[in-house]
């Protein structure tokens, strides 16, 4: 950031309570596409004398009327800038008063999709984090909570808002939400919609009407979302003792949406890709994601709505806890072992990368410039890992006692991380002062393990010595030790488990732990279940990894052994070394194990991605070469296929799922293993099996898997044309179609393919899903995006600059494709930095994109 660049930094240390009490909010909407009128009536009372009343409100609000207790204030006491409306204390009563405002806004011009906007003729809102200020003048902060009454006037047939319906008649709907909430949880939807419906009876006997609202014609693809909602409601009662508290729960599917979904009280608004599913249009991954996100947003009813965050610095309080809860839910609905492995894969792919780059920040930052830029993997996924560590440290009973106390103590509050940790201290008697560093310190700790075996007369003693260090991150050069729970198992030379898993609690920079009375030196299974989000470094050879892969009883540790074998081979191959035979042999033994979970075997068959290989090389101090990594991964996949062709072919033939498609875990696991086998076999059969499968598959899971293989083999054009002919009018399928082409293409061709697709009339770039599909597809092609001539950087920068003028949130989030630029060779660094500087110099750059780009540029200083 240059010296003359304006800054809007917010600091945690500057927090002050709002000096007024907001007792009730009443809103009236007269909806019109380009001239919606919003009347707001706020019942207020001063908490402090001589305090000005400052309301948030953007320049898109045309103020038509302002009154205090029915009278207009002296204009000399009213001040307005681009972001606020201020009424001087001299114009305010010293007792309770009523503030009325009337504004006009233009939803049709709102391409940023913050506040009230139009999506295909439907009015929709998105108010988190600071969207409500684009609707009316208001204290748009999470700690200002009150009840809402809402009246909506429109000729559209369906008019929805938060809470319970009070009146429904043609042209008018009134809603009342009796539970106090902040403005970011406000929601309104008006459009031509139809619902699929059900009813749910809570354990206390409350009858709840459930509705999933979609556009006409989409009803047949909304049933799974409704089923997932019912499962979520029952699970939250059974596991957390939380039941729903309104008479109706509505979900609405929206095509134009910046996020995945939003937990507005009683009216969840979802990106349509996370609601609509049928076997012909959605993959197994889509179904699982829908089930998970439906649960996530429903669980927010308590962890986010009934108890919200005091300020946006506390965002991980609601998001980390709710992610942890939805992870538990999916583990119960599907395979707990596979879910855990999948979560760790996602954490390493997104959050570890974030921690190692210029965008590193703690789960609770102490400053930000644009809050929308902090909806990150660190806040969500690492925030969930921190909850998991707490649960490990206090045990299941302690965790449940702490959560019950949290709900009892803070229901109706806007809470902080300190409140959260105090609950655990009070419920369990633990001192969590050191543990708090997981919330306040950025970076991924490096945990080094050293083994020492002391031979004795009858057996011996094993000493495990651990050292922890967290590398410097922007603004935090030195990190004190953290509490790290390390789950350890010991396996005897014959492959038998010696003792139950033991959780070692590390609190010092270096610490040793003794295991005495052992009959023979065991093999150590370390960091079982991924008990802490750290990078474990230990001296271990491929033979020991293969032993753990064969014998470890912990599914994560067993998978990790295979992953380490693969990464050891791939990092060597990428540097021109020989290797990989031990991995090929060990994986062959694993996939031949018919007693193992098919989903687990599928995970073990999938090689680490190119980004993960680059991350491992960078951690070793090696400059990654994207082209060499791509070649190494392809070579090892081909060798796997050649070595185990008969075994893989047998799996492919046997794992056919009979009968009609079902998204259940067992059927999805069989398809996952079959697809993993196909991916390897296509490396040596030219794609013949994939071509047959594409033509015969009765579900999108297998068709997309076949299409991936065909594109990789240069035989995808016919299949792509068929898919477009069949689903050209289906936005969600076509998003997949746009993504897969640049993502799977040979790296040398990826940018040209993306350029060609960007010229198509159906590249509706202002739709966030379509923009993410194409730009995300290119970014997902590691060697293609990091092409040596910089073409990937330039193409992406051009489109980010264009999107920034329409939707800054999406531009800023997609800019993270550049976050690893400093780790590559000088030529690539020069070209990536040039693209970043070109974006930074753009006239009119948004605060969102400016913050992200400036932080990434600073990494090169």
N, C-alpha and C positions, 0 to 999 in steps of 0.2 A: 504494500500500500504506500503510495507516495504521500509526501507531506501535505499536499493540498487536497487529498481525497477525503470527503466527508466521512465521519465515523458515527455509528449509532450504537456503540458498545453499551451493553447492560452488564452490571456487576452484581453478583450475589450479595456482596457486602452492603450494597445500597438499598436493600429491601426495606420498605416502610409500609405498614398497614395503610389501607385507603382511609382517609379521614372522615368518611361518611358511612352510615349504615343504609343499605338498600333493602327496604322491607318488602317490596313487591314490584314486579314489572308487568305492565299490560302493553301488548303490541297489537296494532291493527295493520293488516296488509291489504291494499287494493292493488292487485296484481295486474300489470300490463307489461308486455315484453320490453319496451324501451322507456317506460315512464311509470314505474311502480312507486306508489306512495306508502310510506311507512310512518305510522304515528306511534310514538313511544311515550308511555306515562310511567314515571319512576317515582315511587314514594320513598323519600329520603329523610334522614335525620343526621345532623352533624355530630361527629364524635370529638372534633377539635374546634375550638373557637378560632376565628380569623383564618380559616382555611379556604383557599380558592377551590371551586369545583371544576376539576379537569376531566373532561370526557374524551375518549378516543373517537376519532372519526376522520376518515380519509377524504381526499379532495374530490372523490366521486360522489359525495353527498351534497345535494343541493338543498340548503336549509330554507324551508318555507315558513316555518313558524316556531317560535320559542316563547315559552311562558313559564312563570313561577307562580304557583297558586293562582293561575288564571290570568295573570297580568304579564305583559312583556317587560323584560328588564331594560334599564337604561342602556342604550347601545355603547355608551362609554365604558360600561363594566363588562362588555363581552368582547372576547378576543379569539380570533381563529387563525390557525396556520394549516399547513398541509396535512397534519396528523392529529390535531386536537382542537377541541372547543373549550375555552376557559371562561367561566363566569366568576368575576371577582367576589371575594368574601363580602364586600360591602353591599352587594346586591342580593345576598342570601339571608333568609330568616335564620334566627338562632335556635329555632325549634323545628319540629318535623314540618316538611313542606313537600309539595308535589311539583315535579318538573315535567313539562310536556314539550315534545319536539315533533315536528313533521318534516320529513325529508322526501326528496324524489331521487330515485336511483335508476340506472339503466342496465338491467340484467342481460340484455342482448349483447351489450358491448363488453361483458365481463369474460374475457378469454383466459384470465388467470384462474378462474374457478375457485375463487375465495369470496366468501360472502354469499349473496344470492345471484344465481346465474341461470342460464337456459341450457338445457341439454336435449337437443332434438325436440323442441317444443315443450319440454317439461321444466317447470321451475324447480330448482334444487338449491340447497345450501351446503356449504362446507365452512365451518367456523373455527376449527382447530387449526393452527394455534390462535391466530389473531384475525380471523375472518369476520367476526361480528361487527367490527368497526367499519366494515364496508357496507353494512346494512343500515345502521343508525348510530347516533352519538350515544356512547355508553362507556362505563368503566370496564373495558375489555381486558380483564385480568382474572386468573383462575381463583383467587381468594375472595372475590366478591360473589357471594352465592345468595340466591333468592328464588321465590316461587314465580312462575310465569303463567299469565293468561294470554291467549293468542286468538285473535279473530282473523280469518282469511276470507277475502272476497274475490271471487273469480268465477267465470263460467265453465272452467275446467271441471270434469266430473269428480275427481278425487283430490281432496284437500286435507293434508296431514300435517300434524305438528307433534310436539312432545306431550307426554302425559296421557290423560284420559279424555275422550270426547265429551263435550258438554252439549253441543248442539250441531246437528248436521241437517242442512236443507239446501235445495238448489241455490247455488251462488254464494253460500256462506257456510263456514264451519268454525266452530269455537272449541278450543282445547284448553285444559287446565292441567298443569304439572304441579302436584302438591309437594314434591320433594325439592328443596332448595338446590339450585345448580348454578354454576358459572355460565357466562355467555358462550363459551366455546362449545358447550353441549347443546345449544339451541339448534333446532332443525325445523325445516319446512320443506314440504314437497307438494307440488300441485301439477296434475297432468292427467292424461288419458291412460289409465292403468287398470289392470285386473289383478285379482289376488287369488292365490291358492291358500286355503285356510285350514286351521286345526284348532283344537282347544287343549289346554293343559291345566290340570288341577294340582296346585301346590300342596305340600305336605300339611299345611294348615287349613286347606280347604278352599283357597281362593281360586275362582275360575278365571282363567286368562285366555283371551282370544288371540290367536297367533295368525299373522298374515304375512305372506311374502308377495310384494307388489312388483309386477313386471309389465312390460309393454304387451299389448295384445299379440298373441301368437307365440309368446315365450313361456306360456304356462306349463307346457310339457317338459320344460327343462329346469323347473324350480322345485320339484318335489324333493330332491336330495337335500337341498338347503333347509327345507322345512323339517325333514327328518333329523337333520343335524342339530337344529335348534332344540327340538324336544329332548334329544340325548344330552345336550349341554345343560338344559335346565334341571334335568333329573340328576345328572352327575354333580352339579354344584350343590344341590341339596344333600346328596349322599356323602360327599367328600369334604365339603367345607361348611355345611350347615347353612347355606345361603339360599333363600328363596326369593322369588320375584315379587315385586311390590306395587305393580299397577294392574289395571284391568285388561290392558291390551299391550301386545308387543308387535311392532311393525318393522319389517325389513323392506327396503326399496332398492331395486337394482338400477344403476345409472351407468350410461355408456361413457360419459365424460367426467372423469373423476381423478384427482391428482394422487390419491392414496389407494390403499387396498380396500379399506372400509373405515367407518366412523361410528363410535359407540354412543351417539346422541341418546339421551335418556328416553327409552321407550320407542325410539324411531331410528333404528340403525340404517345408515345409508351405505350401500356397498357398490364398489366397482362391479359391473355386471359379470366380469370374468370370474368373480368369487361367489356367484349365485347360480348362474346358468350352467347346466351340465346334462348331457345325454351321452350314451355310449358312442354315438356316431360323431360327436363333436368335442368331447372332453377326454383327457387321458386319466389314467389312474392317479397321476400326480395332481391333476386338477381336482379330482374328487377328494383326495386327502387334504389338499389345501383349502377347499371349500369347508370341509368338516372342521378343520382347525381354526379358520378365521371366523366362522360363525360362532364357534365356542369362545374365541378370544374376545370378540366384541360383546357377546352376552356376559362373559365373566366381568367385563368392565363395569357392569351395573353396580357391583360392590367395590371392586378395586379400580376406581377411577371416577365413578359417578357419586355414589353415596359417600365415599371418601375420595376426595380429589387432591391435587397437589397445590401447595400454597403459592408457588410461583413456577415459572417454566424451567428454572434450574433443577427442580425436583421431578422432572419428567420421567426419569427412570423409576421413580417410586411407583407410579401407576403402570408404566409399560413393562418394566422388568418383571414385576410381580405377576402381571396378567399373562405375559409370555410364558413364564414358568408354569402357571396354571394351565394354559392351553397345551403345553408340552406334556404335563401329567395326564391331561384328558386324552390326548392322542395315544399316549403310551398305554392307557387302559383300553382304548377302543381297538388298538392294533398291536403290533409287536413292540414291547418296551425296549428290547435290545436294539432293534433296527431303528427305532425312533431316536434313541440316544446317539447312535452312530451318525445318523443323518443330521442331527442338531450340531454335533461336533464338526462335521464336514462343513456345514453352513457357517459356523462360527469361525473356523480357520480361513475359509475362503473370503469372508467379508470383514469380520471384526479384527482378526489378526493382521490382515492387510492394512486395515485402518490404523491400528496401533503402531505399525511400523513405518508410517508415512507422515506427511506434513499435516494430515487432518486428525492426528491422534488427539484424543481428549478423554477425560475421565467420565465415568457414567453420570456423575453430577459435576458439570463444569462450573467454574466460578465466574465465567464471563462469556458473552456471546454478542455477535452483531446482528444476526438474523436467526430467530429461533427456528424457523422452518428448516434450517441447515443442520439442526441437531436431532432430527428424527433419523437416527443412525443405528448401525449394528451395535455400536458400543452401548447406547442407551437401551436398546431392546434386548439383543442376544446376550451381551455381556451382563446387562442388568439381571437377566434371568439366571445366568450362571452364579452370580453373587447370591441370589436367593437360594439356589441349590446348595451352595457351600454352607450357608447359614443352617439349612435343614440338616445337612450332614453333621455339623458341629453340635447342634442341640438335640438331634434325634427326632423321630417321628412324633413322640408325645410332646416334647418341648415345642416343636414347630406348631402343632395344633393348638396348644395352650396359648402360644404367642399370637397366633392368628385370631383366635377367639377374643383375646384381650384387645387386639388392634381394632376389630370390628366394634366391640363394645365401647371402647374409649374414644374412637375417632369418627364414629358414624356422624355424618353431617359436617365434618371438618375439612379444611384444606390443610393437609399435613406436610411434614418435611421428612427427610431422611433421618434426622435426629429423633423425630417422633417414632419412626419405624424401629430404629435400633433400641430406643428406650423401652419399647414394648417387649422386645426379646430379653433385654436385661432384667426387666421386672418379672417376666414370666419364668425365666430359667436361672436367674442369679449370675449369669455370665457377665464379664466385663468385655464390651465390644469396642473399646476405644481404638485398639489396634486394627480390628477388623474393618473399621470405618474407612481405612485407607483404600480398600477396594472401591469405594465410592468416590474418593477424592483424588486418587492418583491415576494418571494415564499410563498406558503401556502394558505389554504382556511380560510378566516375570519369566526369566530364564532360570529353570531349576536344574541344577547339575547333581547327578547322583553317582556316588562312588561306593563300591562294595569292598569289604574287607572280611576275609574268612579266617577265623582263628581256630586252628586245629587243636583238639583236646583229646584226652584219653579215649573217651567214647563219644565221638561225634565232634561238635564244635559250636562256635558262636559266630553268627553273622552280624556284622556292623554295617549299617547303611548310613553313609555320611552325605548330607544334602547341603547345598549352598544355593542361595537365591540372590538374583540381581535383576533389577528392572532397568533397561537401557533408558537414556535420556529421551524425552519427548519435548515438543515445543512448549516452552514456558516452565518445564519441570526437569531440570538437569539431574537432580539427585532424588532418589526414592528410598525411604527407609524400608526395612523388612515388613512384610505383611504376614498375616495368619494364612497358612496354606494347609488345607487338609489333604493328606496324601494317602490314598487307599492302596494298600500293599497286600499281595498274596505271595505265598511261597509254594513252589512246585518241586517235588522230589525228582531225582534222576530217572525214576520209572514212569514219570508223568502224572503221578497222583498228587492231589492237593495235600499239603502238610498240615495246614491250619486254616481256620476261617479268615476271611479278609479282615485286616486290621487297619484302622484309620490313624495315621501318625499326624500329630498336630504340630506343624512347624511354626515357630514364632521368631526365631533368630535368623540372622544373616547366614549362619552356618550352624548345623545341628546334627547330632548323631543319634541313632536309635539301634538298640541291641535286640537280637533274637537268640536266646540261649537254649541250650539243651537239644540241639538239632543233631540227628543221626548222621546226616551227610549234607554236603554243601547243596543248597537248593538253587533253583533258577528263580529269580525275582520277577514277579509280575507287578509292575509299578504303575501308579496312577490309574488304578482300575476304575471303570465307569467314568473316566475323565473327571476325577473328583475335584479338580481345580483348573481354571483356564490358564494354563501355563505352557511353556515350551520345555519339554523334558529332554535333557541331554545326558546320555550315559554311554559308556564304552560297552558296546555290544556287537557281536559278530553275527553274520548271516545265519550261522548254524543255530545260535541261540534264538534268533528271531523265528527260524523255522520250527524250533522245538516249541516255542510259545504258541505259534500258529496252530500247531498240531494238538497241544495239550491244555492250553489255558482254559479255565472254566468260566472266566469272565468274558462275556461276548465282546465288549468293547476292546479289552486288552488283546483278545485274540485277533480281532480285526486290525487293531493297531500294529500288531506284529507283522501282519501281511502287508499293511500299508508302508511300514518302514522298510520292509524288504523291497517293495516296488520302488520307493523313493531312493533307496540306496542304489539300486540298479539304474534308475532313470537319470539321477544326477551324475553318475559315472558315465553313462552312455552319452549324455549331453556334453560332456567334456572330452569325448573321444576315447574313453576307456572301454575295456571289455568288461563283461559282467552280465548278470541277469539269469544265469542258469539255475542258481539256487532258488530264485523266486519262481521261475517257471515250474520247477519240479515240485516245490511246496504247494503252489496253488493247484496243481493237478491233483494232489492228495486231498486237498480240502474240497474241491468241487465234486470229487468222486464220493464224498460222504453223503449218502442218501438220507441219513438220519438228521442232517443239519437243516435248519430253517431255509427254505428256498430264497427268501428275501435276503438273509444273511449271506448265502453263497453268491447271490447276485452282487451284493455290495463288494465282496471280496474279488469278484471277477472284473469289476470296473476299475481301470487304472486311474491313478491320480491325474487330475487335470493339469494342463500346461501352466496355468497360473500358480498352482500349488507347487509344481516343480521349480518354477522361477523363485517363489518365496523361499523354498528350502535352500536353493543355491545362494540367494542373497544373504540368508542367515549364516551361511558358511563362509561368507566373505568373497563369493565368486560372482562376477558380473554375468547375469543370465543372457544367453543368446537365444532369442525366441525361435529362430529358424532351427537351431540345433536341438532345442527342446522338442519342437514339433516332430522332427525326424526321429529322435530317440523314442518318443512315445509310440509313433507308428511302427517302428522296428520291433519294440518289445511286444506290442499287441499282435503283430504278425507271427512272432516266434511262439507266443502262447498258443495261437491258433494251430500252427503247424505241429507243435508238440502234442497237442491234445485234441486233434481234429475229431477222432472217433468219439471220444468222451463228450465233446461239445455237441457233436451231431446227435448223439443219443439224448442229451439233455433237451436239445431243441425239439426233438420229436416227441419226447415223453411229457414235456411240460405244457402241452396243449390243454387249455381249460375247456372242458366239455360244457354243453348247454349254453343258455343265454348269458350275456354279459352281466357280471355283478362287480361292483367296486369294493367288495368286502376284502379284508386283509389277506385271507388265504388265496383267493383267486388272483389278487394283485401280485402276491409274492411269486406265484407260479409264472405269471406273465413277465415279471421282472427278471427272473432267472432265464427264461426262454429268450428274452430280448438281449440280455447280456451275452448269452451264447451266440446269438445271431450277429451281434456287433463284432465279435472276434472272427466268426466264420466268414463274414463278408470280406475280411481282409485277404482271404485266400481263395474264395469261390467266385470272385468277380462280381458278387452281388446277386447271383442267381436265386438264392433262397429269398432274399429281400424282395426281389421283383415278384415272385410268386406270392409272398405274404401280403404285399401291398394290394394285390388284386383280389385276394380272398379274405382278408381280415374283416371281421364284423365290428371292429371297434377302433376308435382313434388312437388308442395306446399303441397297438401293433402297427397301425398304418404310419404313424409318425416315426416309430422306430425303424420301419422298413425304408421310409423316405430318407431318413438320416443316412442309412447305409448306402442307398442308391446315389445320393448326392456326393458322398465321400468317394464313391467309385466312378464318378463322372457319368452316371446313368440316370440322373434325377429328372431330366426335363419332361419326359412323358408323364411321370407321376405328378410332378408339380402342375402340369397343365390339367390333368384329370381332377386334382384336388381343387384347383381354381374353378373349373367348370361346375363341380358339384357344390362348392361352398362359397362362391364368389360374393354372395350377399350375406354371409355370416361373418360378422366382424371378428368374433373371437377365434374362429378357425383361420381366418385370413391374417390375424395377428401372428399366429404360429407360422403361417406360410411366409410372412415377411421376415420373421426371426431366423428361421432355420437356414435360409439360403446364405446369407453372409456368415453365419456362425459356423457352418459345417464346410463351406467351400475351401478349396486350397488357399492357403494364405495369400498367395500372389494374386488371386482373383477376387478376394473378398471386397476390397474397396470398390472395384469396378461394378460388382454385382450390387452393392449398396447404392452406388450412384444411379444405376439403371432403375432400381426399384424406387428411388426417391423421385424419379420423373413420372411415375405412374399417377394417373388421376386419382386412384384410390389410396395413394399415400396421403391420407388426411392428417397432416403433420400436427395440427392443433389439437387433435385427439390424443391425450396422454398415452393411451395404450398403444396406438399405432406408432407414435414417435418412439416410445420405449422399445417396441418390437424391433424396429429397424436399427436404431442406434445401439440398443443393447445387444442385438445380434452381432453387429460388427465388433463391439467391445469384447464380446465373448469369444471371438476368434483371436486368441492371444497373439499369434504370430502375424495375423492379418492386420490387427489394429496397430501393433508395434512394427509395422513394415519399415524397413531401413530407410526408404526414401521419404518417410513422413507423411505419406498420402493418407493413412488412417487418422493421424492427428489433424490434418488440415480439413478433411471431410467432416469429422466430428465437430471441430471448432466452428466451421461455417454454420452448421445446423444449430449448435448451441447458441450462437449469436442471434440467429433468426428466432429461435424459440424464446430467447430471453425477452424480446420485445412483446411477446404475447403471454407467456406463462413463466415467470421467473423461477417458481418452485421447481418445475420440471427441468429447466435448463441447469439449475444449480445441482440438483440431484444426479443428473446424468453426467455432469462434469467430473464426477469421481472416477471416470474411466482413466483420467490422467494422474491419479494420485500416486502411482508407483513410478512415475517417470524418472526420478533421480537414480534408480538402481541399475539403469541400463547403460550401454556404452556411450561414448562421447557423441557420436553422430546422432543417435536417437535422442539423447538428452538435449542436444542443440535444437533439433526439430520440434520436440515436444515443448520446450521452453518458448520457442518462437510462437507456437500456436497459443500457448497460455498468455503470453504478452500481447498478442494480437487481440485476444478477448478482453484483457484488462484495459486496453486502450480504446475499446469501443465506446463511442459517444452514447451516453444515456444508459450505460450498463446498470443493471438492477443491483440493489444492495445484496440480494441473494447470491447472484453469480460473482459479484465483485469480492465478497468475503471468501468464497471457495477458491477462486483463482488466485487471489493475493496470498492466501495461505500456502497454496501449492508452489507459487513462484518463490516464496520465501525459503522453501526447502532447498533451493539451489544456491542460496547465499552462503 
